[in-house]
Amino acid sequence: MTPGAPLGDYQAKRDFERTPEPTGGGKRRGRASSGPPRFVVQEHHATALHWDLRLERDGVLASWAVPKGIPADPRTNHLAVRTEDHPLEYLDFQGDIPTGEYGAGRMNVWDRGVFEVQKWTDREVQVIFHGEKVQGRYALFATGGRNGRDWMIHRMDPPSDPDRQPLPSGDDLRPMLATPGDLPTGEGWRYEPWWPGQRLVVPFDGGRPIVPTGPRLPELAALGEALGSLAVVLDGVVVAIADDGRPDRSRLERRLAATSAASARRLAGRVPLTFVVVDLLWIDGRSVTQLGLDGRRALLDQAVSRGPAWVVTPRQSDGEALLLAAGDTGFAGVIAKREASPYSPGLTSPDWVASRAPGA
């Protein structure tokens, strides 16, 4: 499916004095005639995060770039862009392709294994994967665009997890709200800062935030890339931090006023924002809204590490001390939450109490 020499396009696009990628010019590493063909999926942190699917065929690796990764659910097809064939040595390649080179960025092996061929033509490929993560029957089929390079990848089997739930949308993405009131004390309460900012419930899928409307926030794209193939729905607050470390509402409003992606990127360099994650609603095919607060927080801490433009909100055991300090540190107050409270999208719950700081 690649014109010219088997690896001509691959070699023409690369300077092998600069890139650590295999040249494909030496003796090809074949496979035992009795063994099944191999595949690899590489997570590629290039200009845009994507996954590269490579299938062993006729002494090379037939390759597709899959922007949102290998679909786990047959109800969702993903774009797969046919790229140049790669050498067999690429089955094990991972490393940093230097800036200025084709495909610059970090590449890691995300999955590998063997596969069975059910059908292979110039416009359709059907295989059964036996990988560490990807297993089951898949079809790749050409759709035409980009000079025939646009394909789709479809899972033909039922989901490997029969209880897998679709990514939430609509009303299920409304934030749970706190009841205004005096600070509750006693056993079973957890205390968090009340962040002054823009509240957002954001799904992340295929390494990308799904924000159809609202503010333009390149910081969320960076968080999506860090999450990689992990699909989640996060509840958070977008805040701007001033030079003195206090939340700054005027800076936030300046950023939220950006009307285009280009202006948002320009402003991001001068007025950075932070996405403060306060809760987790859904993770990797499972709603966790019925779990208690502590159960959701444990999963959240595993899923999200601190990054350059995001952080998981801190928790305190002493709510009264946090409330007294809130005004001096620029917070609106304290949000008290019962440790066993489920997450109820769109509802105002007595299990969450918002207590305003003195003078705030």
Buried (B, 14 or more C-beta within 10 A) or exposed (E): BBEEEBBBBBBEEBEEEEBEBBEBEEEBEEBEEEEBBBBBBBBBBBEEBBBBBBBBBEBBBBBBBBBBBBBBBBEBBBBBBBBBBBBBBBBEBBEEBEEEBBBBBEBEBBBBBBBEBBEBEEEEBBBBBBBEBBBBBBBBBBBEEEEEBBBBBBBEEEBBEEEBEEBBEEEBBBBBBBEEEEBBEEEEBBBBBBBBBBBBBBBBBBBBBBBEEEBBBBBBBBBBBBBBBBBBBBBBBBBBBEEEEBBBBEBBEBBBEBEEEEEBEEBBEEBBBBBBBBBBBBBBBEBBBEBBBBBBBEBBEEBBEEBEBBBBBEBBEEBEEBBEBBBEEBBBBBBBBBBEBBBBBEEEBEBBBBBBBEEB
